[in-house]
């Protein structure tokens, strides 16, 4: 395993991989622990070498982009969509000649198509997935996390071979290539800030406009604090806590403490913020209360479509 932490190491890695016909790729991000979901690690493997790129230490992926965009180099991912989205957002990177082992397995009708399940089924290797929710932004990364990260690409070349052989035997490889090209060409723009994100929380359909106003204020406060601390929003307070407070509209500490689904540890940590959001909602005039927009009307039945 080669751990790349500077520009010189990046150049050496690019030189070593420049003639590789196949490169397996994965990324590790910090979204589960951090507010800013940035790439923290990029894993690359060919058929004999494994590399980890510390993207918090290097300023870019100079030399790697041309490899991933070379139509003569097959780039193998497992469940590529999220990785492609992150690479495009953080480094402006695009990928050509993509192979996605998850899509390949789905076209074989394999019921369990997670990477661990496929590696065990086709290669007889049991992968340890205990670090799936690790904090990849921590530095230094412990040795067991580095080994875990390498496993996400070291098996992909051989897994690709097994899936390719089976798809070719069934006459389905050209199906897979169609899907790979569609995924490769998909536009991946960074999502704009969603001012109505609070309306998408579960169990809020029956909230009144006044309760929705409280939820909006609570959600905005939580996002601001999570952004400032660079922690995942649920680590400030879970969605269920915000919805419970918005539903109950407590106006003092006693009522807040008695609110169902609000742990005392959280109520005691942010009482002023919770009660302030409720007070703000209760003070709004009726014409400033939020409402939930109606979705588009369901299309009328189309007998010709059903016949086809």
C-alpha positions as CSV (number, residue, x, y, z in Angstrom):
1,X,0.0,0.0,0.0
2,X,1.3,3.5,-1.0
3,X,0.0,6.4,1.1
4,X,0.2,9.6,-1.0
5,X,0.3,12.8,1.1
6,X,2.1,15.3,-1.1
7,X,2.5,16.5,-4.7
8,X,5.7,14.5,-5.2
9,X,4.0,11.3,-4.2
10,X,1.0,12.1,-6.4
11,X,3.4,12.6,-9.4
12,X,5.1,9.2,-8.6
13,X,1.8,7.5,-8.4
14,X,0.5,8.9,-11.7
15,X,3.8,7.9,-13.4
16,X,3.5,4.3,-12.1
17,X,-0.2,4.0,-13.2
18,X,0.1,5.7,-16.6
19,X,0.3,2.4,-18.5
20,X,-2.3,0.5,-16.4
21,X,-5.2,-0.7,-18.6
22,X,-7.5,-0.8,-15.5
23,X,-7.8,1.3,-12.4
24,X,-10.3,0.7,-9.5
25,X,-11.4,3.8,-7.7
26,X,-13.3,4.6,-4.5
27,X,-13.6,7.7,-2.2
28,X,-14.2,8.3,1.5
29,X,-16.0,11.4,2.6
30,X,-16.9,12.9,6.0
31,X,-20.6,13.5,5.6
32,X,-21.6,11.2,8.5
33,X,-19.5,13.2,10.9
34,X,-19.0,16.7,9.3
35,X,-21.3,19.4,8.0
36,X,-19.1,19.9,4.9
37,X,-19.2,16.6,3.1
38,X,-15.8,16.8,1.5
39,X,-13.6,14.0,0.0
40,X,-11.0,13.0,2.6
41,X,-9.4,10.0,0.9
42,X,-9.3,8.6,-2.7
43,X,-8.3,4.9,-3.2
44,X,-6.8,3.7,-6.4
45,X,-5.8,0.1,-7.3
46,X,-4.6,-1.6,-10.4
47,X,-4.1,-5.3,-10.6
48,X,-1.0,-5.3,-8.4
49,X,-0.7,-2.0,-6.5
50,X,-2.9,-0.1,-4.1
51,X,-2.7,3.7,-3.4
52,X,-4.4,5.9,-0.8
53,X,-4.5,9.7,-1.6
54,X,-4.9,12.0,1.4
55,X,-7.0,14.7,-0.2
56,X,-6.8,16.8,2.9
57,X,-3.1,17.0,2.5
58,X,-2.8,17.4,-1.3
59,X,-4.4,20.4,-3.0
60,X,-5.6,18.6,-6.1
61,X,-5.6,15.4,-8.1
62,X,-3.0,16.5,-10.7
63,X,-2.0,13.5,-12.8
64,X,-5.0,11.5,-11.6
65,X,-7.7,13.3,-13.7
66,X,-6.1,12.3,-17.0
67,X,-6.0,8.7,-16.0
68,X,-9.7,8.6,-15.1
69,X,-10.5,10.4,-18.4
70,X,-8.4,8.3,-20.6
71,X,-10.8,6.2,-22.8
72,X,-8.1,3.5,-23.0
73,X,-8.2,3.0,-19.2
74,X,-11.1,1.1,-17.7
75,X,-12.2,2.8,-14.4
76,X,-13.9,0.4,-12.1
77,X,-16.2,1.6,-9.2
78,X,-18.7,-0.1,-7.0
79,X,-21.9,1.9,-6.9
80,X,-20.3,4.8,-8.7
81,X,-22.9,7.5,-8.5
82,X,-22.0,9.0,-5.1
83,X,-18.2,8.8,-5.9
84,X,-18.7,10.4,-9.3
85,X,-20.8,13.2,-7.7
86,X,-18.1,13.9,-5.1
87,X,-15.2,13.8,-7.6
88,X,-17.1,16.2,-10.0
89,X,-17.9,18.6,-7.1
90,X,-14.6,18.7,-5.3
91,X,-12.1,18.3,-8.1
92,X,-14.1,18.9,-11.3
93,X,-13.2,15.4,-12.3
94,X,-15.0,13.3,-15.0
95,X,-14.6,9.6,-15.6
96,X,-14.6,7.8,-18.9
97,X,-14.8,4.1,-19.7
98,X,-16.6,3.4,-16.5
99,X,-17.4,-0.1,-15.2
100,X,-19.7,-0.3,-12.1
101,X,-19.7,-3.7,-10.4
102,X,-22.9,-3.0,-8.6
103,X,-24.8,-2.4,-11.9
104,X,-23.1,-5.5,-13.4
105,X,-24.3,-7.6,-10.5
106,X,-27.8,-6.2,-10.8
107,X,-28.0,-7.2,-14.4
108,X,-27.1,-10.8,-13.3
109,X,-30.1,-10.7,-10.9
110,X,-27.8,-11.1,-7.9
111,X,-30.1,-10.3,-4.9
112,X,-27.3,-9.1,-2.5
113,X,-25.2,-6.6,-4.5
114,X,-23.3,-4.8,-1.8
115,X,-19.5,-4.9,-2.2
116,X,-18.9,-7.2,0.7
117,X,-21.6,-9.7,-0.4
118,X,-20.2,-9.8,-4.0
119,X,-16.6,-10.2,-2.9
120,X,-17.6,-13.1,-0.7
121,X,-19.8,-14.7,-3.4
122,X,-17.4,-14.4,-6.3
123,X,-13.9,-14.3,-4.6
124,X,-14.5,-16.2,-1.4
125,X,-13.2,-13.3,0.8
126,X,-15.0,-12.0,3.8
127,X,-14.6,-8.2,4.1
128,X,-14.7,-6.5,7.5
129,X,-17.2,-3.6,7.2
130,X,-17.0,-2.3,10.8
131,X,-15.6,1.1,9.8
132,X,-18.4,2.1,7.4
133,X,-19.2,5.1,9.6
134,X,-15.7,6.1,10.5
135,X,-14.6,9.7,10.6
136,X,-12.4,10.0,7.5
137,X,-11.5,13.6,8.3
138,X,-9.6,12.6,11.4
139,X,-5.8,12.8,11.1
140,X,-3.7,10.8,11.5
141,X,-5.8,7.9,10.2
142,X,-5.2,4.8,12.2
143,X,-3.6,1.8,10.4
144,X,-6.8,-0.3,10.6
145,X,-8.7,2.4,8.8
146,X,-6.1,2.6,6.1
147,X,-6.3,-1.2,5.5
148,X,-10.1,-1.0,5.5
149,X,-10.0,1.7,2.9
150,X,-7.6,-0.3,0.6
151,X,-10.0,-3.2,0.7
152,X,-12.6,-1.2,-1.1
153,X,-10.6,-1.1,-4.3
154,X,-8.1,-4.0,-4.0
155,X,-10.8,-6.6,-4.9
156,X,-12.5,-4.7,-7.6
157,X,-10.3,-5.7,-10.6
158,X,-10.9,-9.5,-9.9
159,X,-14.6,-8.9,-9.1
160,X,-14.9,-7.0,-12.4
161,X,-13.4,-10.0,-14.3
162,X,-15.8,-12.5,-12.7
163,X,-18.9,-10.3,-13.4
164,X,-17.7,-9.6,-16.9
165,X,-17.3,-13.3,-17.7
166,X,-20.7,-14.2,-16.4
167,X,-22.4,-11.3,-18.2
168,X,-20.6,-12.2,-21.4
169,X,-21.7,-15.9,-21.0
170,X,-25.3,-14.8,-20.8
171,X,-25.0,-12.3,-23.6
172,X,-25.7,-9.3,-21.3
173,X,-22.3,-7.5,-21.3
174,X,-23.6,-5.0,-23.9
175,X,-26.5,-4.3,-21.5
176,X,-24.0,-3.4,-18.9
177,X,-22.0,-1.2,-21.2
178,X,-25.2,0.8,-22.0
179,X,-25.8,1.4,-18.3
180,X,-22.2,2.3,-17.7
181,X,-22.2,4.9,-20.5
182,X,-25.4,6.4,-19.1
183,X,-24.0,6.7,-15.6
184,X,-20.8,8.1,-17.0
185,X,-22.6,10.8,-18.9
186,X,-25.0,11.9,-16.2
187,X,-24.7,15.6,-15.2
188,X,-23.7,16.0,-11.6
189,X,-24.3,19.5,-10.3
190,X,-23.8,20.6,-6.7
191,X,-27.3,20.8,-5.2
192,X,-28.4,24.3,-4.3
193,X,-29.3,25.2,-0.8
194,X,-32.9,24.0,-0.1
195,X,-34.8,26.5,2.0
196,X,-37.7,24.1,2.3
197,X,-35.7,21.2,3.5
198,X,-37.6,21.2,6.8
199,X,-40.7,20.3,4.9
200,X,-39.1,17.0,3.9
201,X,-38.7,15.7,7.4
202,X,-40.7,12.6,8.3
203,X,-44.0,12.8,10.3
204,X,-44.6,16.5,9.5
205,X,-47.6,16.2,7.1
206,X,-50.1,16.9,9.8
207,X,-48.4,20.0,11.3
208,X,-50.3,23.2,11.3
209,X,-48.7,26.4,9.7
210,X,-47.8,27.6,13.2
211,X,-46.0,24.4,14.0
212,X,-44.3,24.4,10.6
213,X,-43.0,27.9,11.4
214,X,-41.5,26.5,14.6
215,X,-40.0,23.6,12.7
216,X,-38.5,26.0,10.1
217,X,-36.9,28.1,12.8
218,X,-35.5,25.1,14.6
219,X,-34.1,23.6,11.4
220,X,-32.4,26.9,10.4
221,X,-30.8,27.2,13.9
222,X,-29.6,23.6,13.8
223,X,-28.1,24.0,10.3
224,X,-26.3,27.2,11.3
225,X,-24.8,25.6,14.4
226,X,-23.8,22.4,12.5
227,X,-22.2,24.5,9.8
228,X,-20.3,26.7,12.3
229,X,-19.0,23.6,14.2
230,X,-18.5,21.5,11.0
231,X,-20.4,18.6,12.4
232,X,-23.3,16.6,10.9
233,X,-26.7,18.2,11.8
234,X,-28.0,15.1,13.5
235,X,-25.2,15.4,16.0
236,X,-26.7,18.7,17.2
237,X,-30.2,17.4,17.5
238,X,-32.1,14.6,15.6
239,X,-35.0,15.3,13.2
240,X,-37.3,13.6,15.6
241,X,-36.4,16.1,18.3
242,X,-37.1,19.1,16.1
243,X,-40.4,17.7,15.0
244,X,-41.5,16.9,18.5
245,X,-40.7,20.4,19.7
246,X,-42.5,21.9,16.8
247,X,-45.5,19.8,17.4
248,X,-45.7,20.5,21.2
249,X,-44.8,24.3,21.0
250,X,-43.4,24.4,24.6
251,X,-43.2,27.9,26.0
252,X,-41.1,27.3,29.1
253,X,-38.5,24.9,30.4
254,X,-41.0,22.8,32.3
255,X,-43.1,22.2,29.1
256,X,-39.9,21.6,27.1
257,X,-38.7,19.0,29.6
258,X,-42.1,17.3,29.4
259,X,-42.1,17.1,25.6
260,X,-42.2,13.5,24.3
261,X,-39.2,12.3,22.3
262,X,-37.0,15.1,23.6
263,X,-34.2,13.6,25.7
264,X,-33.3,15.6,28.8
265,X,-29.7,15.8,27.8
266,X,-30.7,17.7,24.6
267,X,-33.4,19.8,26.3
268,X,-30.9,20.9,29.0
269,X,-28.2,21.7,26.4
270,X,-30.2,24.1,24.2
271,X,-33.2,25.3,26.1
272,X,-32.9,29.0,25.1
273,X,-32.5,28.1,21.4
274,X,-35.5,25.7,21.4
275,X,-37.8,28.1,23.3
276,X,-36.6,31.0,21.2
277,X,-37.5,29.2,18.0
278,X,-41.0,28.4,19.4
279,X,-41.4,32.0,20.6
280,X,-40.5,33.3,17.1
281,X,-43.1,31.1,15.5
282,X,-45.8,32.0,17.9
283,X,-45.2,35.7,17.3
284,X,-45.4,35.6,13.5
285,X,-48.5,37.1,11.8
286,X,-50.7,34.7,10.0
287,X,-49.6,35.9,6.5
288,X,-46.0,35.0,7.3
289,X,-46.6,31.4,8.3
290,X,-45.3,28.7,5.9
291,X,-47.6,26.3,4.0
292,X,-46.9,23.1,2.3
293,X,-47.2,23.3,-1.4
294,X,-49.5,20.8,-3.2
295,X,-47.7,18.4,-5.5
296,X,-48.6,18.1,-9.2
297,X,-51.9,16.5,-10.0
298,X,-51.8,12.8,-10.8
299,X,-52.0,12.2,-14.6
300,X,-55.2,10.8,-16.0
301,X,-55.2,7.2,-17.0
302,X,-53.8,6.5,-20.5
303,X,-55.3,3.4,-22.0
304,X,-52.9,3.4,-25.0
305,X,-49.9,3.5,-22.6
306,X,-51.4,0.7,-20.6
307,X,-52.0,-1.4,-23.7
308,X,-48.4,-0.9,-24.9
